[in-house]
Amino acid sequence: MNTPAKAAGPINIEPALKALAAALHGEGPAVELSIGENGALVVGHVETPGCDDAVAVVRTSGSTGAPKATVLTVESLAASSMATALALKGEGQWLLALPVQYVAGIQVLVRSLFAGTRPWVMDMSHGFTPEAFTAAAQELTDKIRFTSLVPTQLQRLLDAPSTETLAALRRFNAVLLGGAPAPASLLAAAREAGVRVITTYGSAESCGGCVYDGFPLEGVSVRVEEDGRILLGGDTIAAGYLESPESTDTFFEEDGVRWYRTSDLGSIDDDGRLTVLGRADDVIITGGVKVSAAHVQEELEKSDGVAAAFVAGVPSAEWGQAVAAYVALADPAPAPGAEGGDTAVVLEQQWHRMLGVLAPKTVLAASALLMLPNGKPDRLAMTAELKARHQGK
């Protein structure tokens, strides 16, 4: 049976906390949270055959395909909460500023239950705004405070911030930043503003972020396969997918350690720091040359006037694949001298001179990237628009 919560103002998380607490104590079925048509929180109960200690079922973001129902257990969530507390040097009060149905949101509730603290919910009925975030942060009463954000949210908070917003951000012992790569300029702005940011890497399959600032949490193992694929291992790894619990291509056991094979490429330096290089399917072969979409994105974001970029390969009769870029402009007004007032044309020409073969052959400029509800870039939607634009050239 599903339990809807009242939709007006901040969502009511009480039913979710009660259901999760019961599942953590083995006194209730696994919980799946969703948002109803009226914006209300819906607490669903899910049967998980073959997994008696399941606590939560969390859907992956679906940024590259159909969302998968990931089964998180008592063991994996407890290991994640303990490792997080060790990394953050304590437990405290959490501010929920992300959609509660995704892993980063549900982890705010689970960590609060393990810590015995009261989470506070930001009012996102009108979207994420610095004013609403600041108002919610000011309501926190614990001396030790944490929140989880995605880069787009932090960027909004640091764009001409008010004195109150800066003060609220500085009072957090840590702001966990994940969901998407954080531009170096954003991290530098946060440091300059006195905001304690920790970048995280992980997914629903690893109970959320399990690598902080490049280093795995206590009890988490990281390795990179010969083809560059990142593997995450340890007690935080999920039991599997509800639809395919025996998926050995993604989850497997080795020498008593449970591993999850990610879709990302990475490298580990001599100090053990992980660098995520991009998705395994982000390599674009254009005219016989292999191009890293992540590298091109990084180069584009260095350009004046570009706030963020997304790079993908699109079908091309001439090149096999062509590099294409969807860019968010810091100033959406057309660039001076742009042909037909089209900033994209100016950027294409500029990058062709600067980057050569790496330069995108199609550029779509907009005021912001297309985003999923959980704050991750909507890769499928942007790729579809880039394909249409390239075909129409």
HELIX and SHEET records of a PDB file:
HELIX    1   1 GLU A   14  LEU A   24  1                                  11    
HELIX    2   2 VAL A   74  LEU A   88  1                                  15    
HELIX    3   3 VAL A  103  ALA A  115  1                                  13    
HELIX    4   4 PRO A  130  ALA A  137  1                                   8    
HELIX    5   5 PRO A  151  LEU A  158  1                                   8    
HELIX    6   6 THR A  163  ARG A  170  1                                   8    
HELIX    7   7 ALA A  184  ALA A  193  1                                  10    
HELIX    8   8 ALA A  204  SER A  206  5                                   3    
HELIX    9   9 ALA A  280  ASP A  282  5                                   3    
HELIX   10  10 ALA A  293  LEU A  300  1                                   8    
HELIX   11  11 GLU A  339  GLY A  341  5                                   3    
HELIX   12  12 THR A  343  LEU A  355  1                                  13    
HELIX   13  13 GLY A  356  LEU A  358  5                                   3    
HELIX   14  14 ARG A  379  GLN A  391  1                                  13    
SHEET    1   A 3 THR A   3  PRO A   4  0                                        
SHEET    2   A 3 LEU A  41  VAL A  46 -1                                        
SHEET    3   A 3 ALA A  30  ILE A  35 -1                                        
SHEET    1   B 3 ALA A  54  ARG A  59  0                                        
SHEET    2   B 3 ALA A  69  THR A  73 -1                                        
SHEET    3   B 3 GLY A 240  TYR A 241 -1                                        
SHEET    1   C 7 TRP A 120  VAL A 121  0                                        
SHEET    2   C 7 GLN A  93  LEU A  96  1                                        
SHEET    3   C 7 ARG A 145  LEU A 149  1                                        
SHEET    4   C 7 ALA A 174  LEU A 177  1                                        
SHEET    5   C 7 VAL A 197  SER A 203  1                                        
SHEET    6   C 7 GLY A 208  TYR A 212 -1                                        
SHEET    7   C 7 PHE A 215  PRO A 216 -1                                        
SHEET    1   D 4 VAL A 220  VAL A 224  0                                        
SHEET    2   D 4 ARG A 229  GLY A 234 -1                                        
SHEET    3   D 4 VAL A 257  ILE A 268 -1                                        
SHEET    4   D 4 PHE A 251  GLU A 254 -1                                        
SHEET    1   E 4 VAL A 220  VAL A 224  0                                        
SHEET    2   E 4 ARG A 229  GLY A 234 -1                                        
SHEET    3   E 4 VAL A 257  ILE A 268 -1                                        
SHEET    4   E 4 LEU A 274  ARG A 279 -1                                        
SHEET    1   F 2 VAL A 283  THR A 286  0                                        
SHEET    2   F 2 VAL A 289  SER A 292 -1                                        
SHEET    1   G 3 VAL A 306  SER A 316  0                                        
SHEET    2   G 3 GLY A 320  LEU A 329 -1                                        
SHEET    3   G 3 THR A 362  ALA A 366  1                                        
END                                                                             
